Amino acid sequence: MSMRDTFLRMLTDDEKNILHLMLEDTESGYRAKIILLKDEGYTGPEIRIATNHHDNNIRNEYIALMKKELMIWHQKSTITNSTV
């Protein structure tokens, strides 16, 4: 059985900027890097090589979930930082 590629929309410039800022954070930087590589057209196996990581969960569905989680995390942290 072969896995078919799941469509992921292209990142907006604002999302790319957010992800580039997240690269500096140890916790979210790894996920941000995976999302940026996918947006540049890398496949799951290519991303595993580029990140020197052997995570078999790196596939489009996982990347889409990470993208959603990171954007929600960023929105929450922006709201928290602006009210402090």
N, C-alpha and C positions, 0 to 999 in steps of 0.2 A: 504494500500500500504506500503510495507516495503522498507526501503532505503538499497541499496546494497553498500557494501564496495568498495571504490575506491582504486585502487592500488597506493601506494606511494613507491618510491624507498627508499632503506635504505640510511641513511646519510653516507657520507665519514667521516673519522677521522678528516680531516681538517674542514669540516662543523660542526662537533660536537664541536671541539675546539673553533670555532668562536661563536657558540651558547652559550657555557659555558661562554665565555667572555661577551657576550651580557646580560647574566643574571644579571650582576651588574648594567645595565642601566635601569632606571625606565621605560622609554618609550618603549624600545624593549624587556625588560626582560620577560614580561608576554608572549609575542608571542614566544620568544625563549623557554620558559619552556613548552609551549603547543607542539611545534615541537619536542622537546626532549622526552616528554612523549609519543607522538605518535610513535616515532621511537623505543621506548622501548616496544611497543605493546599495549599501553593503547587504549581503545575505546573512542569515544566522551563523553559518559556518565561518564566513569571513569575519564577522564581528567577534566570534570566539578567538580567532587567530589574532585580530587587531588588538584585542584587550588582554591577550595572553591568559584567557580564562576558559576553563573547560566546562562551563555551565551548559548542560544539554537543554535547559529551559529557555535558552535564547532563541525565540522564534517570534513571529509577528504578533501572535495573540498576547504573549508576555510583554513584548515591547509596547503594544498599544495600552495595556494595563498600566505599565510603568509610566508612560507618558501622561495618562490621566491622573495617576496618583501624584506625580511630581507637580503638575499644574495646580492641583488642589492644594498641595502642601505650600506651594509658592504663594497662592492667593491668601491662605491662612496666615502665613508668616508676614506677608505685606500688611495685612489688616492689623495684626498684633503689633508690628513695629511702628505703624503709623498712629496707634492709639497710646503708645507708651510715652 
